[in-house]
Amino acid sequence: MGSASRTAGVLTPARGELLGIPLALCGYDAVLDWIDDSVRRRVPSHMTAAAVHLVMLAQDDSAIRSAVLGASLVVPDGQPLVWALRLYGHREIRSRIYGPDLMLACCERAAARGTRMYLYGGRSEAALVALTLTLRTRFPGLQIVGAYSPPHVGSSSSAPFREPTPEEDLRTVEEIDGSGAEIVWVGTGQPRQELWMERMRPRLQAPMLIGVGAAFDFHAGLVAQAPPWLGRHGLEWAYRLAHEPRRLWRRYLRYNPRFVLAVAREYAALRRAR
């Protein structure tokens, strides 16, 4: 079973290991409490909501694996990760921590507490304006103190983000630090956001960085979200594939079967070791 740990006075939720990745075994409230406590104590932290895709990328790429393992907390965004953890004996975990829902729950608390937030990511500046309007309308009093959409490869907003230059990184640090942000939401997709957080964490004063993948697109109204029941049954991937087949088909057809096989092998090894 996983056990909680304490860093700089902040109690980090218990974690269980899956394919070498330690995943939180708690619910939303415990994660939100950890975020609040880290911000209040100003403990430099960063977290990500991991999908199956990210866990499998970490099996193949040492840089991605280092970035994921370097996070202060990794929560299971995908329902298949929860099922695998329960299969391994972590019965305390009840549901996934869905990145878009976590973002909304955190914004609700932040609006009540005056926590300052910064948005880094999004398909375009116009998309960030839509996201900001949505969040401020839904949570009156929410303090969004800045936003930036990093450059893409080419001129299309649907193109991948390109690597920022050292000069662009410096301007980003100056802008985020100058804003007084306490939580930086990072929505540039996995694994780019995890690599960015690992690189920028030592340079930023904001105590909390949170990678939430497609949450920016969902809440800005650019991409349709799967109905909650599909997520509970582990079928969100099918919904997203149906809506963005050209962008996502390689991801799901390559990594989902590999995930099932890898979990089966690891579970068999665990059973033999008992």
C-alpha positions as CSV (number, residue, x, y, z in Angstrom):
1,M,0.0,0.0,0.0
2,G,1.1,3.6,-0.6
3,S,1.9,5.9,2.3
4,A,1.7,9.7,2.6
5,S,4.9,11.7,2.9
6,R,5.7,15.1,4.3
7,T,7.9,17.7,2.6
8,A,8.5,21.2,4.2
9,G,5.5,20.6,6.4
10,V,3.2,19.7,3.6
11,L,1.5,16.3,3.7
12,T,1.7,14.7,0.2
13,P,-1.1,12.2,-0.6
14,A,-0.2,8.5,-0.5
15,R,0.9,7.0,-3.8
16,G,1.0,3.6,-5.5
17,E,3.4,2.7,-8.2
18,L,2.2,1.6,-11.7
19,L,4.8,0.8,-14.4
20,G,7.3,2.7,-12.4
21,I,5.2,5.9,-12.0
22,P,4.0,6.8,-8.5
23,L,0.3,7.8,-8.7
24,A,-1.8,9.5,-6.0
25,L,-4.3,7.2,-4.4
26,C,-6.6,9.9,-3.0
27,G,-9.6,11.8,-4.1
28,Y,-10.1,15.4,-5.2
29,D,-10.4,17.0,-1.7
30,A,-7.0,15.6,-0.6
31,V,-5.3,16.9,-3.8
32,L,-6.9,20.3,-3.4
33,D,-5.9,20.5,0.3
34,W,-2.3,19.6,-0.8
35,I,-2.4,22.4,-3.4
36,D,-3.7,24.9,-0.9
37,D,-1.2,24.0,1.7
38,S,1.7,24.1,-0.7
39,V,0.6,27.6,-1.9
40,R,0.1,28.9,1.6
41,R,3.5,27.6,2.8
42,R,5.0,28.7,-0.6
43,V,6.7,25.3,-1.1
44,P,7.9,25.1,-4.7
45,S,5.8,22.2,-6.2
46,H,4.5,21.0,-9.5
47,M,2.0,18.3,-10.4
48,T,0.4,16.7,-13.5
49,A,-2.7,14.8,-14.3
50,A,-1.4,11.7,-16.1
51,A,-3.2,9.9,-18.9
52,V,-2.3,6.4,-20.1
53,H,-0.5,8.1,-23.0
54,L,1.9,9.9,-20.6
55,V,2.6,6.8,-18.5
56,M,3.5,4.9,-21.7
57,L,5.6,7.7,-23.1
58,A,7.6,7.5,-19.9
59,Q,8.4,3.9,-20.6
60,D,10.1,4.8,-23.9
61,D,11.8,8.2,-23.3
62,S,14.2,8.8,-20.4
63,A,13.7,12.6,-20.5
64,I,10.0,12.2,-20.2
65,R,10.3,9.7,-17.5
66,S,12.7,12.0,-15.6
67,A,10.2,14.9,-15.9
68,V,7.3,12.7,-14.7
69,L,9.2,11.3,-11.8
70,G,10.4,14.8,-10.9
71,A,6.9,16.1,-10.3
72,S,5.8,16.7,-6.7
73,L,2.6,14.8,-7.4
74,V,1.2,12.8,-10.3
75,V,-2.5,12.0,-10.2
76,P,-4.3,9.4,-12.4
77,D,-6.3,11.3,-15.0
78,G,-7.3,8.2,-16.9
79,Q,-9.8,5.6,-15.5
80,P,-7.7,2.7,-16.8
81,L,-4.9,3.8,-14.5
82,V,-7.3,3.6,-11.5
83,W,-8.4,0.1,-12.5
84,A,-4.8,-1.0,-12.8
85,L,-4.0,0.4,-9.3
86,R,-7.0,-1.4,-7.8
87,L,-5.9,-4.6,-9.6
88,Y,-2.5,-4.2,-7.9
89,G,-4.2,-4.0,-4.5
90,H,-4.7,-0.3,-3.9
91,R,-8.4,-0.6,-3.0
92,E,-8.4,2.9,-1.3
93,I,-8.5,4.6,-4.7
94,R,-12.1,5.2,-5.8
95,S,-11.9,7.4,-8.9
96,R,-9.6,9.2,-11.3
97,I,-8.6,12.9,-10.8
98,Y,-9.7,14.3,-14.1
99,G,-7.6,17.4,-15.0
100,P,-10.4,19.6,-16.3
101,D,-12.6,18.9,-13.2
102,L,-9.6,19.5,-10.9
103,M,-9.0,22.8,-12.6
104,L,-12.6,23.9,-12.0
105,A,-12.6,22.7,-8.3
106,C,-9.3,24.6,-7.7
107,C,-10.7,27.7,-9.3
108,E,-13.7,27.6,-7.1
109,R,-11.5,27.5,-4.0
110,A,-9.2,30.2,-5.4
111,A,-12.1,32.6,-6.0
112,A,-13.1,32.3,-2.4
113,R,-9.5,32.6,-1.1
114,G,-8.1,35.2,-3.4
115,T,-5.4,32.9,-4.9
116,R,-3.8,34.4,-7.9
117,M,-3.6,32.3,-11.1
118,Y,-1.7,32.5,-14.4
119,L,-2.6,30.6,-17.6
120,Y,0.2,29.2,-19.8
121,G,-0.8,27.4,-22.9
122,G,-3.9,27.4,-25.1
123,R,-4.2,27.3,-28.9
124,S,-4.1,31.1,-29.3
125,E,-4.4,34.3,-27.4
126,A,-8.1,34.4,-28.5
127,A,-8.5,31.0,-26.9
128,L,-7.0,32.3,-23.7
129,V,-9.4,35.2,-23.7
130,A,-12.3,32.8,-24.1
131,L,-10.9,30.6,-21.3
132,T,-10.4,33.5,-19.0
133,L,-13.9,34.8,-19.6
134,T,-15.4,31.4,-18.9
135,L,-13.5,30.9,-15.6
136,R,-14.3,34.5,-14.4
137,T,-17.9,34.2,-15.3
138,R,-18.3,30.8,-13.5
139,F,-16.2,31.9,-10.5
140,P,-16.8,35.6,-9.7
141,G,-13.8,37.1,-8.0
142,L,-11.3,34.7,-9.5
143,Q,-8.0,36.4,-9.9
144,I,-6.4,35.5,-13.2
145,V,-3.4,37.8,-13.2
146,G,-1.9,36.9,-16.6
147,A,-2.0,34.5,-19.6
148,Y,0.3,33.6,-22.4
149,S,0.0,31.2,-25.4
150,P,3.5,30.1,-26.4
151,P,4.4,30.0,-30.1
152,H,3.4,27.1,-32.4
153,V,5.3,25.4,-35.2
154,G,4.1,27.5,-38.2
155,S,1.2,29.9,-38.2
156,S,-1.6,27.5,-37.4
157,S,-3.0,27.4,-33.9
158,S,-3.7,23.7,-34.4
159,A,0.0,23.0,-35.0
160,P,2.1,21.7,-32.1
161,F,3.9,24.1,-29.8
162,R,7.5,24.7,-30.7
163,E,10.4,24.8,-28.2
164,P,10.7,28.3,-26.8
165,T,14.0,30.1,-27.2
166,P,16.1,31.1,-24.1
167,E,15.0,34.7,-24.6
168,E,11.3,33.6,-24.7
169,D,11.8,31.6,-21.5
170,L,13.4,34.6,-19.8
171,R,10.4,36.8,-20.8
172,T,8.0,34.2,-19.5
173,V,9.7,34.0,-16.2
174,E,9.7,37.8,-15.8
175,E,6.1,38.0,-16.8
176,I,4.9,35.2,-14.5
177,D,7.0,36.4,-11.5
178,G,5.9,40.0,-12.1
179,S,2.3,39.0,-12.1
180,G,2.5,37.6,-8.5
181,A,0.9,34.4,-9.6
182,E,0.6,31.6,-7.0
183,I,-0.7,28.9,-9.2
184,V,0.4,28.5,-12.9
185,W,-1.9,26.4,-15.0
186,V,0.0,24.7,-17.9
187,G,-2.0,23.5,-20.8
188,T,0.4,22.6,-23.7
189,G,-0.3,18.9,-23.8
190,Q,1.6,15.9,-22.6
191,P,4.5,15.4,-22.5
192,R,5.5,19.0,-23.5
193,Q,4.0,20.5,-20.4
194,E,5.8,18.1,-18.0
195,L,9.1,18.8,-19.7
196,W,8.4,22.6,-19.5
197,M,7.5,22.4,-15.8
198,E,10.7,20.4,-15.0
199,R,12.8,23.0,-16.8
200,M,11.0,26.1,-15.4
201,R,10.3,25.0,-11.8
202,P,13.6,26.2,-10.4
203,R,13.2,29.5,-12.2
204,L,9.7,30.5,-11.2
205,Q,8.6,32.1,-7.9
206,A,5.0,30.8,-8.1
207,P,4.7,28.0,-5.5
208,M,2.5,25.7,-7.7
209,L,2.6,24.6,-11.3
210,I,-0.2,22.3,-12.5
211,G,-0.3,20.5,-15.9
212,V,-3.8,19.8,-17.1
213,G,-3.4,19.0,-20.8
214,A,-6.6,19.6,-22.8
215,A,-8.5,21.3,-20.0
216,F,-7.7,24.7,-21.6
217,D,-9.4,23.6,-24.9
218,F,-12.4,22.1,-23.1
219,H,-13.1,25.1,-20.9
220,A,-12.6,27.6,-23.7
221,G,-15.2,25.7,-25.7
222,L,-12.9,24.7,-28.5
223,V,-13.1,20.9,-28.0
224,A,-16.1,19.0,-26.9
225,Q,-15.8,17.0,-23.6
226,A,-16.8,13.4,-23.4
227,P,-20.0,12.8,-21.3
228,P,-19.0,11.9,-17.7
229,W,-20.3,8.3,-18.0
230,L,-17.8,7.6,-20.8
231,G,-15.0,8.7,-18.5
232,R,-16.2,6.5,-15.7
233,H,-16.2,3.5,-18.0
234,G,-12.7,4.3,-19.4
235,L,-14.1,5.2,-22.8
236,E,-13.2,8.9,-23.0
237,W,-10.4,8.1,-25.4
238,A,-13.0,6.7,-27.9
239,Y,-15.0,9.9,-27.7
240,R,-12.0,12.1,-28.3
241,L,-10.7,9.9,-31.1
242,A,-14.1,10.2,-32.8
243,H,-13.9,14.0,-32.6
244,E,-10.2,14.5,-33.4
245,P,-9.2,11.4,-35.4
246,R,-6.4,12.9,-37.4
247,R,-4.6,14.2,-34.4
248,L,-5.2,11.3,-31.9
249,W,-5.5,8.0,-33.8
250,R,-1.8,7.2,-33.6
251,R,-1.7,7.9,-29.9
252,Y,-4.6,5.6,-28.9
253,L,-4.0,2.8,-31.4
254,R,-0.3,2.6,-30.4
255,Y,-0.3,3.1,-26.6
256,N,-3.6,1.7,-25.4
257,P,-2.9,-1.9,-26.4
258,R,0.7,-1.6,-25.1
259,F,-0.6,-0.3,-21.8
260,V,-2.9,-3.4,-21.4
261,L,0.0,-5.7,-22.1
262,A,2.4,-3.9,-19.9
263,V,0.0,-4.0,-16.9
264,A,-0.7,-7.6,-17.5
265,R,3.0,-8.5,-17.4
266,E,3.6,-6.4,-14.3
267,Y,0.6,-7.8,-12.5
268,A,1.7,-11.3,-13.3
269,A,5.2,-10.5,-11.9
270,L,3.6,-9.1,-8.7
271,R,1.5,-12.2,-8.3
272,R,4.6,-14.5,-8.7
273,A,6.5,-12.4,-6.1
274,R,3.9,-12.8,-3.4
